[in-house]
Amino acid sequence: MLYQVNGLKDIHTVLTNERKLGGAVEAESIRLRSGEEFRNIVVTHMDMAGSIIYSVSFVTEEGKRYIIHVNDISLISQPTHKHIKSVNNAFYKQFKTDEKIKYLSKLCQLNEGGFTAPVLKEVMAIVEDIGTEAAKQHVDMDLVSDTKVVKMEKRVS
């Protein structure tokens, strides 16, 4: 767990900065005005008009995707920003891990000769997010750990 989320604006901030922050926002449960309740939902998107949030999209443990108007939400319990490896929603965890591994593989393939410091930082953030075990299955971690970091030199004009 990275931290507790305090409101819809915080959730939106995590979602819009996903590449930099990593992880996902998972709530213990969400109850709708209709009485339906879903456990271990992961918030995937929020629609806004200006600074007003009007709908929330989420994925259930069964893989069903919902887009709900904020007026139809009765309660969101324990929303938390978590690393992907710590998410309880197995469907979303597998989906997001696969997506990040695909990106990580391409990133490592493109930088095989040597990593710049920013690329290495991004690779390490992805590995921390999905877990080293998941990363080891698809990417040669020796390539990352034993790599020579290429320093970008400033050219004098």
N, CA, C and O of each residue as an XYZ file, in Angstrom:
628
protein
N       0.843     -1.171      0.000
C       0.000      0.000      0.000
C       0.889      1.235      0.000
O       1.829      1.348      0.786
N       0.575      2.139     -0.882
C       1.320      3.382     -0.908
C       0.685      4.389      0.050
O       1.375      4.938      0.909
N      -0.617      4.640     -0.084
C      -1.297      5.534      0.850
C      -2.806      5.488      0.658
O      -3.305      5.054     -0.380
N      -3.523      5.948      1.688
C      -4.983      6.061      1.619
C      -5.338      7.245      0.727
O      -4.642      8.261      0.726
N      -6.407      7.112     -0.018
C      -6.881      8.175     -0.892
C      -8.035      8.875     -0.188
O      -8.909      8.216      0.376
N      -8.045     10.194     -0.216
C      -9.028     10.956      0.556
C     -10.231     11.454     -0.211
O     -11.183     11.922      0.413
N     -10.241     11.379     -1.522
C     -11.391     11.870     -2.264
C     -11.255     11.620     -3.749
O     -10.240     11.106     -4.219
N     -12.294     11.991     -4.482
C     -12.304     11.773     -5.921
C     -11.193     12.554     -6.620
O     -10.615     12.068     -7.592
N     -10.892     13.743     -6.142
C      -9.807     14.541     -6.746
C      -8.460     13.826     -6.578
O      -7.631     13.846     -7.488
N      -8.243     13.200     -5.425
C      -7.007     12.439     -5.205
C      -6.937     11.236     -6.141
O      -5.879     10.937     -6.693
N      -8.050     10.554     -6.318
C      -8.099      9.407     -7.233
C      -7.776      9.881     -8.642
O      -7.000      9.243     -9.353
N      -8.368     10.998     -9.044
C      -8.111     11.542    -10.376
C      -6.638     11.887    -10.552
O      -6.076     11.646    -11.621
N      -6.005     12.444     -9.532
C      -4.584     12.792     -9.592
C      -3.731     11.541     -9.787
O      -2.798     11.549    -10.590
N      -4.039     10.473     -9.066
C      -3.294      9.216     -9.213
C      -3.462      8.664    -10.626
O      -2.495      8.208    -11.236
N      -4.691      8.705    -11.147
C      -4.948      8.168    -12.481
C      -4.244      8.965    -13.573
O      -3.711      8.387    -14.521
N      -4.240     10.283    -13.445
C      -3.612     11.105    -14.483
C      -2.085     11.046    -14.417
O      -1.420     11.326    -15.414
N      -1.526     10.693    -13.278
C      -0.074     10.587    -13.123
C       0.377      9.139    -12.979
O       1.382      8.861    -12.325
N      -0.360      8.224    -13.583
C      -0.095      6.794    -13.422
C       1.315      6.404    -13.856
O       1.965      5.597    -13.193
N       1.786      6.964    -14.949
C       3.111      6.570    -15.431
C       4.198      6.958    -14.440
O       5.154      6.208    -14.241
N       4.060      8.104    -13.830
C       5.066      8.567    -12.877
C       4.906      7.894    -11.514
O       5.895      7.518    -10.885
N       3.664      7.742    -11.059
C       3.406      7.197     -9.722
C       3.333      5.675     -9.702
O       3.718      5.050     -8.714
N       2.844      5.075    -10.783
C       2.629      3.633    -10.823
C       1.431      3.243     -9.974
O       0.774      4.098     -9.379
N       1.158      1.972     -9.924
C       0.089      1.468     -9.074
C      -1.301      1.699     -9.609
O      -1.497      2.037    -10.777
N      -2.268      1.508     -8.720
C      -3.680      1.650     -9.053
C      -4.432      2.049     -7.791
O      -3.924      1.917     -6.677
N      -5.659      2.541     -7.988
C      -6.512      2.879     -6.851
C      -7.545      1.764     -6.717
O      -8.401      1.574     -7.581
N      -7.440      1.033     -5.606
C      -8.374     -0.054     -5.335
C      -9.175      0.296     -4.084
O      -8.631      0.788     -3.096
N     -10.479      0.031     -4.149
C     -11.346      0.266     -2.997
C     -11.830     -1.081     -2.473
O     -12.084     -2.013     -3.237
N     -11.948     -1.157     -1.160
C     -12.445     -2.377     -0.531
C     -13.825     -2.724     -1.072
O     -14.120     -3.886     -1.353
N     -14.673     -1.698     -1.216
C     -16.001     -1.920     -1.802
C     -16.575     -0.600     -2.290
O     -16.141      0.484     -1.900
N     -17.567     -0.736     -3.158
C     -18.338      0.412     -3.615
C     -19.808      0.007     -3.564
O     -20.184     -1.074     -4.017
N     -20.623      0.882     -3.011
C     -22.067      0.639     -2.949
C     -22.749      1.705     -3.790
O     -22.450      2.894     -3.676
N     -23.663      1.264     -4.630
C     -24.397      2.190     -5.481
C     -25.728      2.545     -4.835
O     -26.193      1.856     -3.928
N     -26.331      3.618     -5.307
C     -27.633      4.046     -4.775
C     -28.686      2.966     -4.930
O     -29.616      2.879     -4.127
N     -28.544      2.136     -5.968
C     -29.503      1.057     -6.225
C     -29.383     -0.082     -5.218
O     -30.246     -0.958     -5.164
N     -28.310     -0.074     -4.416
C     -28.101     -1.126     -3.425
C     -27.057     -2.151     -3.848
O     -26.614     -2.953     -3.026
N     -26.658     -2.137     -5.117
C     -25.620     -3.058     -5.576
C     -24.308     -2.731     -4.876
O     -23.973     -1.567     -4.656
N     -23.578     -3.783     -4.533
C     -22.289     -3.581     -3.891
C     -21.254     -4.473     -4.565
O     -21.518     -5.641     -4.847
N     -20.082     -3.918     -4.818
C     -18.995     -4.638     -5.455
C     -17.773     -4.552     -4.551
O     -17.498     -3.508     -3.958
N     -17.041     -5.665     -4.451
C     -15.851     -5.714     -3.596
C     -14.583     -5.638     -4.449
O     -14.570     -6.067     -5.602
N     -13.538     -5.095     -3.872
C     -12.217     -5.007     -4.506
C     -12.269     -4.433     -5.923
O     -11.737     -5.022     -6.864
N     -12.910     -3.289     -6.054
C     -12.976     -2.640     -7.369
C     -11.722     -1.788     -7.567
O     -11.150     -1.268     -6.609
N     -11.313     -1.658     -8.817
C     -10.195     -0.788     -9.159
C     -10.737      0.329    -10.041
O     -11.344      0.075    -11.081
N     -10.511      1.559     -9.616
C     -10.965      2.719    -10.380
C     -10.020      2.875    -11.566
O      -8.802      2.925    -11.397
N     -10.598      2.952    -12.781
C      -9.776      3.009    -13.988
C      -9.825      4.353    -14.700
O      -8.901      4.697    -15.437
N     -10.892      5.116    -14.489
C     -11.016      6.392    -15.203
C     -12.041      7.284    -14.517
O     -12.967      6.808    -13.860
N     -11.853      8.583    -14.685
C     -12.828      9.559    -14.197
C     -13.042     10.586    -15.288
O     -12.084     11.097    -15.869
N     -14.291     10.886    -15.563
C     -14.617     11.905    -16.553
C     -14.908     13.207    -15.843
O     -15.563     13.247    -14.802
N     -14.394     14.282    -16.445
C     -14.551     15.601    -15.836
C     -15.057     16.600    -16.871
O     -14.788     16.479    -18.066
N     -15.792     17.579    -16.381
C     -16.177     18.748    -17.164
C     -15.601     19.934    -16.409
O     -16.146     20.359    -15.390
N     -14.491     20.466    -16.919
C     -13.782     21.492    -16.162
C     -13.149     20.858    -14.949
O     -12.318     19.958    -15.070
N     -13.537     21.321    -13.787
C     -12.994     20.731    -12.559
C     -14.026     19.861    -11.842
O     -13.796     19.429    -10.713
N     -15.151     19.605    -12.487
C     -16.229     18.801    -11.892
C     -16.146     17.362    -12.393
O     -16.193     17.110    -13.597
N     -16.022     16.424    -11.461
C     -16.026     14.998    -11.809
C     -17.480     14.550    -11.915
O     -18.270     14.751    -10.992
N     -17.830     13.935    -13.061
C     -19.222     13.515    -13.219
C     -19.413     12.020    -13.396
O     -20.532     11.531    -13.239
N     -18.356     11.272    -13.718
C     -18.515      9.820    -13.778
C     -17.223      9.124    -13.363
O     -16.124      9.660    -13.502
N     -17.398      7.912    -12.850
C     -16.287      7.088    -12.388
C     -16.395      5.738    -13.083
O     -17.462      5.125    -13.113
N     -15.274      5.283    -13.641
C     -15.227      3.964    -14.270
C     -14.425      3.035    -13.367
O     -13.411      3.432    -12.792
N     -14.891      1.796    -13.249
C     -14.165      0.827    -12.429
C     -14.324     -0.576    -12.975
O     -15.206     -0.851    -13.788
N     -13.438     -1.472    -12.506
C     -13.441     -2.877    -12.909
C     -13.692     -3.716    -11.673
O     -13.098     -3.483    -10.620
N     -14.583     -4.706    -11.807
C     -14.884     -5.604    -10.698
C     -13.937     -6.808    -10.731
O     -13.153     -6.973    -11.665
N     -14.026     -7.634     -9.704
C     -13.204     -8.849     -9.635
C     -13.537     -9.829    -10.759
O     -12.696    -10.635    -11.156
N     -14.756     -9.755    -11.263
C     -15.174    -10.643    -12.355
C     -14.749    -10.103    -13.717
O     -14.938    -10.774    -14.731
N     -14.185     -8.916    -13.753
C     -13.746     -8.323    -15.012
C     -14.796     -7.457    -15.684
O     -14.595     -7.000    -16.809
N     -15.908     -7.227    -15.010
C     -16.945     -6.358    -15.583
C     -16.529     -4.908    -15.388
O     -16.021     -4.521    -14.335
N     -16.756     -4.125    -16.418
C     -16.413     -2.702    -16.382
C     -17.685     -1.886    -16.258
O     -18.660     -2.114    -16.974
N     -17.660     -0.935    -15.343
C     -18.815     -0.082    -15.095
C     -18.413      1.387    -15.234
O     -17.304      1.782    -14.874
N     -19.329      2.174    -15.758
C     -19.190      3.624    -15.771
C     -20.404      4.145    -15.021
O     -21.540      3.963    -15.460
N     -20.162      4.791    -13.893
C     -21.229      5.211    -12.994
C     -21.193      6.728    -12.819
O     -20.129      7.312    -12.610
N     -22.349      7.351    -12.905
C     -22.442      8.787    -12.611
C     -22.199      8.959    -11.110
O     -22.653      8.137    -10.314
N     -21.495     10.008    -10.720
C     -21.148     10.186     -9.307
C     -22.383     10.274     -8.418
O     -22.308      9.923     -7.240
N     -23.518     10.732     -8.944
C     -24.748     10.800     -8.148
C     -25.287      9.413     -7.811
O     -26.090      9.270     -6.889
N     -24.854      8.391     -8.549
C     -25.312      7.024     -8.298
C     -24.421      6.262     -7.318
O     -24.705      5.109     -6.994
N     -23.351      6.892     -6.847
C     -22.460      6.255     -5.879
C     -22.911      6.627     -4.475
O     -23.019      7.804     -4.129
N     -23.172      5.606     -3.679
C     -23.576      5.826     -2.307
C     -22.372      5.833     -1.366
O     -22.304      6.650     -0.449
N     -21.412      4.912     -1.596
C     -20.272      4.776     -0.695
C     -19.098      4.128     -1.419
O     -19.273      3.146     -2.140
N     -17.911      4.677     -1.228
C     -16.669      4.039     -1.656
C     -15.876      3.801     -0.373
O     -15.495      4.744      0.320
N     -15.638      2.535     -0.071
C     -14.992      2.174      1.190
C     -13.506      1.877      1.000
O     -13.131      1.083      0.139
N     -12.667      2.519      1.809
C     -11.226      2.291      1.869
C     -10.507      2.393      0.513
O      -9.809      1.456      0.125
N     -10.662      3.501     -0.208
C      -9.884      3.637     -1.443
C      -8.407      3.816     -1.104
O      -8.050      4.634     -0.255
N      -7.560      3.050     -1.770
C      -6.139      3.038     -1.458
C      -5.316      2.996     -2.736
O      -5.640      2.268     -3.674
N      -4.247      3.785     -2.762
C      -3.289      3.720     -3.868
C      -2.321      2.589     -3.538
O      -1.627      2.634     -2.521
N      -2.276      1.566     -4.409
C      -1.458      0.379     -4.171
C      -0.571      0.087     -5.370
O      -0.876      0.479     -6.497
N       0.539     -0.610     -5.110
C       1.329     -1.160     -6.204
C       0.482     -2.230     -6.881
O      -0.371     -2.843     -6.239
N       0.709     -2.457     -8.161
C      -0.032     -3.480     -8.902
C       0.133     -4.845     -8.234
O      -0.822     -5.619     -8.168
N       1.326     -5.146     -7.741
C       1.575     -6.444     -7.092
C       0.749     -6.632     -5.825
O       0.571     -7.764     -5.376
N       0.240     -5.551     -5.236
C      -0.537     -5.621     -3.999
C      -2.044     -5.553     -4.198
O      -2.799     -5.642     -3.230
N      -2.488     -5.399     -5.433
C      -3.922     -5.282     -5.715
C      -4.608     -6.623     -5.469
O      -4.088     -7.669     -5.858
N      -5.773     -6.593     -4.824
C      -6.527     -7.816     -4.529
C      -7.404     -8.273     -5.693
O      -7.744     -9.452     -5.785
N      -7.770     -7.358     -6.577
C      -8.607     -7.665     -7.728
C      -7.757     -8.432     -8.743
O      -6.971     -7.834     -9.478
N      -7.917     -9.761     -8.780
C      -7.072    -10.634     -9.595
C      -7.194    -10.336    -11.089
O      -6.203    -10.411    -11.814
N      -8.387    -10.001    -11.554
C      -8.575     -9.697    -12.969
C      -7.748     -8.482    -13.371
O      -7.000     -8.530    -14.347
N      -7.883     -7.397    -12.623
C      -7.166     -6.165    -12.957
C      -5.662     -6.341    -12.767
O      -4.864     -5.831    -13.554
N      -5.287     -7.058    -11.730
C      -3.866     -7.290    -11.453
C      -3.199     -7.977    -12.643
O      -2.115     -7.575    -13.064
N      -3.844     -9.011    -13.185
C      -3.292     -9.737    -14.332
C      -3.269     -8.849    -15.579
O      -2.283     -8.830    -16.315
N      -4.355     -8.117    -15.809
C      -4.456     -7.229    -16.969
C      -3.358     -6.169    -16.943
O      -2.666     -5.962    -17.940
N      -3.201     -5.504    -15.810
C      -2.241     -4.408    -15.704
C      -0.807     -4.930    -15.690
O       0.084     -4.283    -16.242
N      -0.566     -6.079    -15.077
C       0.766     -6.675    -15.084
C       1.179     -7.013    -16.515
O       2.308     -6.730    -16.917
N       0.277     -7.614    -17.283
C       0.568     -7.940    -18.683
C       0.883     -6.676    -19.487
O       1.813     -6.661    -20.293
N       0.109     -5.626    -19.262
C       0.312     -4.360    -19.965
C       1.684     -3.754    -19.629
O       2.398     -3.287    -20.517
N       2.035     -3.769    -18.360
C       3.309     -3.192    -17.931
C       4.493     -4.045    -18.380
O       5.554     -3.500    -18.688
N       4.338     -5.364    -18.423
C       5.409     -6.240    -18.896
C       5.669     -6.000    -20.379
O       6.817     -5.993    -20.823
N       4.607     -5.807    -21.134
C       4.749     -5.513    -22.560
C       5.552     -4.223    -22.752
O       6.455     -4.168    -23.587
N       5.221     -3.198    -21.984
C       5.930     -1.915    -22.059
C       7.378     -2.066    -21.588
O       8.299     -1.530    -22.204
N       7.565     -2.793    -20.501
C       8.904     -3.011    -19.945
C       9.795     -3.761    -20.934
O      10.968     -3.424    -21.090
N       9.247     -4.769    -21.598
C      10.008     -5.537    -22.579
C      10.488     -4.651    -23.724
O      11.645     -4.728    -24.138
N       9.598     -3.817    -24.228
C       9.966     -2.902    -25.315
C      11.015     -1.897    -24.852
O      11.961     -1.594    -25.580
N      10.842     -1.387    -23.647
C      11.778     -0.412    -23.095
C      13.175     -1.030    -22.965
O      14.169     -0.393    -23.312
N      13.250     -2.254    -22.473
C      14.542     -2.934    -22.323
C      15.135     -3.285    -23.686
O      16.347     -3.189    -23.879
N      14.299     -3.684    -24.617
C      14.765     -4.042    -25.952
C      15.350     -2.824    -26.667
O      16.392     -2.929    -27.313
N      14.703     -1.696    -26.559
C      15.169     -0.479    -27.219
C      16.459      0.061    -26.610
O      17.239      0.716    -27.300
N      16.691     -0.205    -25.335
C      17.856      0.342    -24.627
C      18.872     -0.736    -24.262
O      19.597     -0.599    -23.276
N      18.926     -1.791    -25.042
C      19.768     -2.936    -24.705
C      21.256     -2.598    -24.606
O      21.966     -3.206    -23.805
N      21.739     -1.649    -25.396
C      23.160     -1.300    -25.388
C      23.593     -0.572    -24.134
O      24.759     -0.656    -23.748
N      22.713      0.118    -23.508
C      23.023      0.882    -22.301
C      21.834      1.756    -21.958
O      21.175      2.303    -22.842
N      21.573      1.879    -20.703
C      20.415      2.642    -20.245
C      20.850      4.026    -19.803
O      21.890      4.185    -19.164
N      20.057      5.020    -20.142
C      20.279      6.343    -19.571
C      19.682      6.320    -18.172
O      18.857      5.460    -17.863
N      20.087      7.247    -17.336
C      19.595      7.276    -15.952
C      18.063      7.392    -15.894
O      17.454      6.684    -15.094
N      17.408      8.245    -16.698
C      15.942      8.317    -16.638
C      15.246      7.019    -17.057
O      14.223      6.643    -16.484
N      15.808      6.340    -18.059
C      15.213      5.073    -18.505
C      15.377      4.017    -17.423
O      14.444      3.264    -17.141
N      16.544      3.957    -16.823
C      16.780      2.995    -15.742
C      15.845      3.255    -14.571
O      15.333      2.322    -13.952
N      15.627      4.527    -14.272
C      14.707      4.894    -13.192
C      13.287      4.415    -13.506
O      12.589      3.911    -12.626
N      12.864      4.575    -14.766
C      11.531      4.126    -15.164
C      11.420      2.609    -15.124
O      10.403      2.073    -14.684
N      12.457      1.913    -15.580
C      12.473      0.447    -15.539
C      12.354     -0.034    -14.099
O      11.568     -0.937    -13.811
N      13.116      0.551    -13.205
C      13.089      0.133    -11.802
C      11.730      0.441    -11.159
O      11.262     -0.319    -10.311
N      11.102      1.538    -11.555
C       9.768      1.866    -11.029
C       8.740      0.838    -11.482
O       7.870      0.446    -10.704
N       8.832      0.402    -12.728
C       7.901     -0.619    -13.245
C       8.120     -1.934    -12.518
O       7.160     -2.600    -12.127
N       9.385     -2.313    -12.335
C       9.698     -3.573    -11.641
C       9.180     -3.524    -10.206
O       8.635     -4.509     -9.710
N       9.345     -2.391     -9.542
C       8.837     -2.245     -8.176
C       7.311     -2.345     -8.152
O       6.735     -2.905     -7.219
N       6.665     -1.802     -9.177
C       5.204     -1.796     -9.243
C       4.620     -3.195     -9.458
O       3.660     -3.575     -8.787
N       5.192     -3.961    -10.389
C       4.628     -5.280    -10.694
C       5.283     -6.402     -9.897
O       4.741     -7.504     -9.818
N       6.438     -6.130     -9.310
C       7.148     -7.143     -8.532
C       8.242     -7.798     -9.348
O       8.092     -8.004    -10.553
N       9.332     -8.123     -8.696
C      10.476     -8.700     -9.408
C      10.173    -10.088     -9.960
O      10.699    -10.462    -11.008
N       9.346    -10.841     -9.279
C       9.017    -12.194     -9.762
C       8.304    -12.143    -11.109
O       8.630    -12.905    -12.019
N       7.338    -11.253    -11.233
C       6.617    -11.113    -12.502
C       7.540    -10.598    -13.589
O       7.460    -11.048    -14.732
N       8.416     -9.664    -13.253
C       9.341     -9.093    -14.234
C      10.369    -10.126    -14.695
O      10.704    -10.176    -15.879
N      10.873    -10.954    -13.771
C      11.891    -11.957    -14.099
C      11.396    -12.963    -15.128
O      12.187    -13.487    -15.912
N      10.095    -13.239    -15.132
C       9.542    -14.220    -16.054
C       9.589    -13.748    -17.504
O       9.542    -14.565    -18.423
N       9.682    -12.435    -17.716
C       9.588    -11.902    -19.072
C      10.770    -11.041    -19.506
O      10.976    -10.825    -20.700
N      11.538    -10.554    -18.554
C      12.656     -9.666    -18.860
C      13.897    -10.186    -18.142
O      13.829    -10.621    -16.993
N      15.025    -10.133    -18.836
C      16.294    -10.533    -18.230
C      16.706     -9.458    -17.227
O      17.186     -8.394    -17.618
N      16.523     -9.730    -15.952
C      16.810     -8.741    -14.914
C      18.314     -8.469    -14.798
O      18.710     -7.417    -14.296
N      19.150     -9.397    -15.254
C      20.593     -9.155    -15.260
C      20.927     -8.007    -16.197
O      21.861     -7.243    -15.953
N      20.158     -7.893    -17.272
C      20.350     -6.809    -18.221
C      20.175     -5.463    -17.531
O      20.900     -4.509    -17.815
N      19.218     -5.396    -16.633
C      18.940     -4.147    -15.925
C      19.910     -3.941    -14.769
O      20.435     -2.841    -14.595
N      20.156     -4.981    -13.977
C      20.989     -4.811    -12.786
C      22.471     -4.654    -13.109
O      23.175     -3.929    -12.405
N      22.960     -5.316    -14.156
C      24.377     -5.235    -14.501
C      24.666     -4.211    -15.595
O      25.791     -4.118    -16.086
N      23.664     -3.457    -15.967
C      23.794     -2.556    -17.107
C      24.700     -1.367    -16.834
O      24.850     -0.912    -15.700
N      25.273     -0.900    -17.871
C      26.083      0.311    -17.799
C      25.145      1.483    -18.079
O      24.495      1.531    -19.124
N      25.081      2.400    -17.166
C      24.219      3.564    -17.347
C      24.956      4.555    -18.241
O      26.061      4.996    -17.927
N      24.329      4.891    -19.346
C      24.907      5.830    -20.290
C      24.571      7.239    -19.839
O      23.402      7.562    -19.628
N      25.575      8.072    -19.692
C      25.344      9.462    -19.293
C      25.249     10.309    -20.551
O      26.101     10.229    -21.435
N      24.225     11.101    -20.617
C      24.056     12.007    -21.748
C      24.963     13.207    -21.541
O      24.863     13.909    -20.535
N      25.850     13.435    -22.503
C      26.754     14.562    -22.404
C      26.127     15.768    -23.090
O      25.494     15.649    -24.139
N      26.314     16.921    -22.479
C      25.838     18.163    -23.099
C      26.834     18.564    -24.168
O      28.045     18.566    -23.949
N      26.310     18.896    -25.304
C      27.165     19.360    -26.385
C      27.292     20.865    -26.313
O      26.308     21.584    -26.146
N      28.501     21.319    -26.440
C      28.745     22.757    -26.422
C      28.614     23.271    -27.842
O      29.279     22.777    -28.753
N      27.767     24.251    -28.029
C      27.540     24.782    -29.378
C      28.527     25.843    -29.722
O      28.480     26.397    -30.820
